[in-house]
Amino acid sequence: MAKGKKYRSSEWFGGADKDGFAHRSWMKNQGRPDDQFDGRPVIGICNTWSELTPCNGHFRDLAERVKRGIYEAGGFPLEFPVMSLGETNLRPTAMLYRNLASMDVEESIRANPLDGVVLLVGCDKTTPALLMGAASCDVPAIAVSGGPMLNGRYRGEQIGSGTHVWKFSEDVKAGNMTMDEFMDAESGMSRSIGHCMTMGTASTMANMVEALGMGLPSNAAIPAADARRFTLAHIAGRRIVEMVRDDVRMSNILTREAFENAVRVNGAIGGSTNAVIHLIALAGRVGIDLNLDDWDRLGKDVPTIVDLMPSGRFLMEDYYYAGGQPAVIRALGEAGLLNKDAITVSGQTIWENCKEAANFDGEVIRDFKKPLTESGGIAVLRGNLCPDGAVLKPSAATLELMQHRGRAVVFENIEHYKERIDDPDLDIDETCVMVLKNCGPRGYPGMAEVGNMGLPSKILAKGITDMVRISDARMSGTAYGTVVLHVAPEAAAGGALALVQDGDMIELDVAGRRLNLEVSEDELERRRQAWSAPEPSMRGGYQQLYVDHVLQADKGCDMDFLVGNRGAAVPRESH
């Protein structure tokens, strides 16, 4: 930006009048010297710290490192809180509040004297919420992830957050693990600051930040407890000041080419299915039409080369030591699967950032010729059961079940599932298809992570560890199995999923991208006439606003009134 050109914040702090006097004076009650208001860029640090969000519990320290960098580069840092979404504690699900948090971020930026922002993100929904809110203002922004926990350890074994919760829980049900052993493992799973160290949604979205160009190289993988995470935050503080001076906005970074890179990176790392929803929503905020067909087309031929739980063996600490995402980006670029000219917040292209990145461990980050899964990415299914699409993660599924025909065993909602799943009289075997309804965006407000339904105890006792499961819900990125998710339209919106009955035959063909309910159209129409929408769980308040305006999973579950590029933040009028 040319010398002498005013920043947005000068509308508050730059005037030699009563308004400027008032704004500066009130800020000085915190001990600010005069030269903080001399026209230097004001940088907001958008902090999702909360003791109720364990993944982000170290963000006070991280914010201080960002401030150091901002001061060094000649900026004026101002930290502000926004709603913090802790996946581990929020009920019914953090996803219900992603859009609300994005509104908090957008309005906080829009209403305050900020020229650019550093977004402190970590736990699953904090990353998309902050990116979406800032994108709606189109200010210069850079995201700093909090980093993963150190690898979990239990009795000589590496254990992964989330992934081993499901595994150990089913081991207890199958009689392979005692309850005392189960309880003893929990302290070994979460043994440092940071978010999940598996390739769950938090790690996936940190990778998406880097792949989109919104974070500095190695943002995704540096462990939260590693001093280099502080270094990255410090450098990000310096860099955001330069971005404001050069007027590099989010719309300059978040191009179609950037989103295509992110989709392919997600395939290469075996990323969470939740990334589909979040990236579609984020793209909608900047006016880019990213859809399920793009996800299938771009990711289908990308092999999964990162061998991390839940798809593989290793954890995020190993991923960082192996080279992290820069090594993955280089592999994609050399394979011709990268838009190399996509600009990033570093000021360089994504290829310039990563073209010399080294892979230090070929077991963790594999060669394209020896992938974990030949066709990674996200498989998008279509059929009369999901006319608007459904998704499955091939790298986490059982190969033998990817083409399957079975009898439906239906659960009307998650409470019905819990009541029924371990009933010894339940007519179910391993060839059946478990179907869960009314857990989509509207049916279970927020679309909870319950799609990876645990198997019946009597099936687990036979040594069976996977079955085909279908729902309109989401599942944790740390989960695994042959699980079809995000069925659209959802059951609560009158989708065909609402009409499935016990005993119906369902055909899954992942290679053919098909999911069909083998029931005649006449019978489906008869059932449709008898169907009525379930009563909402709450009337009034935010939940009703959400249910009335949330889009379906294939559209990113954003609110209809939040979609679209509303452009740069504007200064408020003076008093």
N, C-alpha and C positions, 0 to 999 in steps of 0.2 A: 504494500500500500504506500502511496506516495507520502512523503514527509509533509506533515501539516494537515493531512486529511483526517477528519474527525471519525472516531469510532462511534458505534451505537451508544456506548455508555456515556459519551459526552452530552447526550440529551439530558442526562441526570446530573452529572458532576461537572460539566464544563461551563455552565453559565455564571456570569457575574451579576446575578439577580437574585431575587428572593428564593426562587426554586433551587438554583444551584447552591445557595447558602444553606437552605434547609437540608438538602440531600447530603451535602458534605458534613454539615454540623452533626447530624444524627449518626453518621458513620464514625465520626471522630470520638464518640463516647466509648469506642473500643480501643482507643489509643492510636489511631491512624495519623501519621505525620502528613503535613501538607502535600509533600511531593507524591503521595499515593494518588492524588487527584490531578496530576499534571498532564493528563491526556494519554497516559499509557493504557494498553489494552487491559480490560477487566476480564478475568477468566474465572468462570464458575467451576467449582469441583462438585459434581453431582454425586452425592454419597449415599449408598444404600446400606450403610452400616446399621446393624441392629443386633442386640444380644439375642433376639428371637430368630435371627437368621444366622445360624452357626457358621455357614460357609463364608459369610461376610463379616465375621466378628473381629477381624484384624484390620478393617478398613480405616480406622482412625490413624493408625501408623502409616498406612499406604497414602492417605491424603496428605500427611505431613511431608512425605517424600515428593509428592507432586508439587506441593507449594514451594519447596526449595528450588525445583527446576523453573517454576514460573517466575519467582523472584530473580533468579540468576539471569533469565532472558529479558528482564525488564517489564514483566507483567505484574498485575495486581490480582492475587488470588483471593477468591471468596468462596468458602465452602458452604454448601447448603444441603439439607436432608430432603429426601423424597421417600415415598412409601417403599418399604423393603419387603420383598417377597421371599419368604423362607419356605422352600419346598418341603422341608422336613416337619414343619409344625402347622402351617396354615391349613385350615379346613373350610370348606370341603376339599379345596385344591387351590394351589397358588395360581393356577391358570385362570381361575375365575377373576383374578385381580390384575392380570397382566395389562389389560387395556386401561384399567383405572390408574395403575401406576404410570402408564405412558401418558395419560392425561395430566397427571401431577407433574411429570417431567416437562411436558410441553408448556403448560401454563406457567410453571416456575421460570422457565427460560424466557418465555414471551413477555412476562410481566416485569422482569427485573433487568437492571443495567448490566447485561452480560454481552461480551463480544465474542466469546467462544466458550466451550465447555470441555472438561475432562470427565468422562463417564466412568465411575468406579463400579464394575459389574462382577458378578461371580455366580451366585446360585442361579439355578435354571432360568427363571423368568425375569430376573433382574437384567440380564443381558438384552433380550429382545425389547423389554419395556423401555429401557433407557434409549436404546437405538431408535425405536419407533417414535418416542416423544421428541427427541432431538431432531430427527429427520423431518418431522412435521414443521419445525421452525427453520430448517435448512441453515443452521449456523455452522461455523467451523467447529469440529468436534473430533475428539480422539478417545477411544475406549481403552481402559486399562483393566484387565481381568485380575481377579484376586489370586488365581493360581490354585492348583490341586493340592490336596493333602499328600503327605508322604505315604508311600506304599503301606497298606495294612499288613500286619503280621500276626499269625496265630499258630502256635505250636509248630514252628518251623516252616510254615506255609505262607505264601503271599496270598492275602485275601483282598478282594475288591469291594469298595463301598457299594451297597445296593445289590450287586451281583451275588455276593455271598450271603446276603440276607435271604434272598429267594432260595439259594441252594441249601443253606443250613436249615431253613424253615421246613423245606420238603424232606431233608434228611431226618429231621425230628419226627415228622409224620410217618416216614417210612421205617422208623425204628433204627436208623443208622447213626443217630447222634442223640446223646442224652440232653435233657433240658439244662442241666448244670453246665455242660459243655457249650451249649447254645448261648447261655447268659454270659459265660466267661469270654466269649469271642467278641462281644460288642466293644470292649475297650481297645482291643487290638485292631479293630477296623478303622476307628477314627482317632488317630494318635497324634495329630498335629493340626494346626490351623489350615484352612483351605476348604475347597469344595471337593466333590467326589473325584477319586483318582482313577476310576474306570472311565471308559469312553461313553459316559452317560451324557445327559443333556447339558450339564454345566460344562464339561470338557468339550463337548461337541460345539456348543455355542461360543466358547473361547476360541476354538479353531475357526469358526465362522467369522468371528471378528477379524482374525488375521487374514483369512482367505478373501474377505471382502475388501481388504485394504484399510479397515478402520482401526487396526491396532499395529503396533510396531512388530518387527520380526521377533519370533520366539515368545510373543505374548501368550500363546495358548498353553505352553507346556512347563514353563519355569515353576517349580514347586513353590507354594505359598511361603514355606519356611526357609527358602533359599534366599540369601542376600541379593542375588541377582534380580529377584522380583522387585525389590526396592530400587535397584538401579534402573530398571526399566521404567518404573513410575517417575523417577527423577528426570529421566531423559524425555519422557512424555510431557512433563511439565514444561520443559524447554521448548519442545517441538510445537505445542499448541500456540504458544506466543508467535512463533514464526508463521504458523498457518493463518492466524488472525491478520497479521501484517500483510500476508500475501492474498488474503481473502479466499482461502481454499475451503469451500463449503462441502457439506455432506453430499450434495447433489453432484459435485465434481468427482467424488469417490464412488458413490453407489450407482454405478452404471449397470446396464444389462450385462456387459462383459464381466463386471465384478461378481454379479449374482451367478453367472454361468461358472465362473471359477469356483465359487463357494459350493455349488451343487456337486461339482466333480471332486473337490476336496472331501466333501462329506462321504462320497462313495469310497474314496481311497482310504479314509480313516475308519470306515465302518461306523459312521456317526449315527446319532439318534434319529428316530423317525420324527421326533418333535421338531427337528430343524425344518422339516417341510412346512409345518404350520407357521413357524416364526419367520422364515425367510419370505414366504408368500405375503404375510402381513407387512413386513418391513418394506418389501418392494412396492406394495400398494400405497405406502405413505409417500413414496417419491415418484409415483406415477408410472411405475414399470409393471407391466402385466406378466408376472411370473406365475405359471400354473402347473398343475400336476403333470401334464404332458411334457413340459420342459424338464421336470424332475426325472421322468422316466427316460426321455430321449437323451439327456445329457449324462445321466449316471449309469445307464444300462451297460455300457461297454467299459466302464472304469473298474478295474480289479481292486479289491480291498487288499492293500499292502501293509497296513498297520495292524500288527498282531496283538491287540489289546482286548481285555475283558470288556464287554461280555462276549464279543465274537471270538476272541482269541485267548492268549495266555498272560500277557504282560499288563503293566499299569503305567500311569502317566509319568511317574518319575523315570521309569525306563525309557519312555518315549522322548523325554527331554534329553537324557544322556545320549540317546541314539542320534539326535539331531533335530528332533521336533518337526514342526510343520515346514520350516524352510527346506528340509531334506525331502519331504513329500512334494512340495511345490516344484523343486528341481526335477524330481522324477516325472511329475505330470508334464512339465515343460519339455523335457527331453522326449516324452512319448507323444508330443503333439496335442496334448489335452489341456492346454492352458492359453488363455488370452494374455499374452505376455506384456502387452502395453497398458494394462489396467493400472491406473495411478493409485498410489497408497498414501497414507498419512505421513510416511517417512519423507515424502517429496520425490521418491523414486518409483519406478514401476515395480510391479510384483516380481518380475523376472530379474530386474537389477538387484532387488533385495536378496534373491535366493539362488541365483545362477551358479554360485560357487559353494553353496551349502554342502556340507559333508554328511554322509550317513556312516555313523560309527558302529552300528550294530545291525547287521543284515538279518538277524532273527526278529528284532522288534519292528524295523521298517524293512520289509522284504523287497526283493527285486521284482519288477513287473513280470518276469518270466516264472516266478515261483510265488504267486500271490496266496493269500489266505483264502480268498474266494475269487473265482474267475470273473464273475459278473457281480460286482458289489452294488453300490448305489441303493436306491429305493425302488422297489417294484410297485408300479401303479396298476391296480386291477380294475377291470370293468365287467359289468354283467347286470342281469336283472336284479341282483341283490345290492348292487352299488353302482347305479347308473352314473353318478357324479364322481365315482372313484373311491378306492380304498387303497391302503398302503401295507406293504410287508417289507421287512428288512432281511434280505437273503443271507447276509453274513451271519445272522444270529439264528437262522432257521435250520431245521433238520432236512437234509437233502431228500431223504426218502418220502417226506411228507409234502414236498413242494408240488406234487401232483397227487391229488387225493380225492376220493369220493366217500362220503360217510353220512351217517344218520345224525340229524340235529338233536342235541340235548339243550333245551332252551332255559335261560334264566331271564326273567322279566326285568330285573334290576339287580344291583349289587347286593341288596339285602336278601333277595330271593336266592341268589347264588350262595351266600353265606349259610342260609338256612338249609339248602338242599345238597351242597357239594359232598358232604361226608355222610349223608344218609345211606346206610348199608343197602337200602331197598332201591336206591337210584339206579335206573336201567341205563347203564353206561359201560362201555369198554373202550379200549385204546383206539379202536377204529372210528369212534364217534367224532362229531364236530361239536365243540362247545360254543354256544351262541349266547352272547350277553347283550341285552337291549337297554335302552333308556339311560345311557351313560355318555351321551354326546354333549355338544356345547350347550344345548337347551335342556336336555333331559336330566342331566346331572350337572347343574349349572357350573360351567368351567371345564367340563370334559375331563374327568379325573383319570389318573394313571392306574386304571384297574383292568385294562385289557389283557394283561398277562395273567389270567386267572390261574391260580394254583390248581393242580390236578387232584382228583379224588384220592383219598388215602388208599383205597383198595386198588387203584391203578398204580400208585407209587410203590405199593408193597410188592408188585409184580416186577419191579425193576424198570418200569416205563417212566421216562423222564420228559416226554414231549407228546403233545397232541395238537391237532389243528384247533385254533381258537379264533373266533370272529366277534368283533364288537364295533360299536360306534365310539368307543372310548380311546384314550391314549394309553401308552405304557411308558414306564420309566426307561430312559435311555440305558440304564444299567441292567435292564431285564433282557431275557433271551427266549427263544422258542419260535415255533411256526405260528406266529400270531398276526392275524389280519386286523388292522386298526383303521380308525377314522372313516368308517363306512358312511358314505354320504349319498342321499340325505339320511340324517340320523332317524332313529325310531320315533323320537318325540316330535319330529317334524313330519311324520307320516311316511317315512321312507319304507321300502320293502322289508327292511330288517324288522320293522314292527309286526310284520305279518307271518314271520317264521313260527312254526309250531313243532313240538316234539315229534320226531319221526320223519320229518321232511328230509329229503336227500339233498345234499349240497356238494357241488363239484368245485374244487380248487385246482387251477392249472397256472402256476406262477410263470412258467416259460411262455405259455400262451396268453398271459396277462388276463385270465378269465376267472370270474367268481360267479357262479350261477346257482340259483335256487330252482330245483327241479319240481316246480309246481306250475300247473297250467295258468294261463292268464285269466281264464274264467274263475278259477278257484281263488286266485289272488284278489280279483275284483270283489268276489263275495266276501272275503275276509276284510277287505278295505272298507266295505260298506258297514261292517259290524264294528270297526275299530273306532276308538275315541281317544283323543290326546290325553296324556296323563296330566293331572293337576300340577301346577308349578309348586316347587317346595317352599316358596316365599312370595308374598305379594307386597309391593311397595319397595322403596329403597333401591339401593344399587343393584340388587339381584334382579329386580323386575326390569330395570333399565337394561341390564345385560341381556336377559332372556328376550326382551322385545326387539333388540337391535343387533345381537350377535349374528355374524355370518357363519355359514357352515364350514366344516373343516377344509374342504377343497378351496375355500376362499381365504383361509388363514385365520378364521375365528376373530377377526377384528370387528369392531362396531361399524355398522354401515355409515355412520356419520363421521367417522374418523378417517376413512379411506380418502386418498387424494392428496395431491401436493398443494398444501396451503401456503408454501413459500416462506420467505425469510421472516424472522421475528421483526416486529415493528415496535418502535419506542412508544411508550404511553404518552398521553397528553399531559402537559404540565398542570399543576393545580390551578 
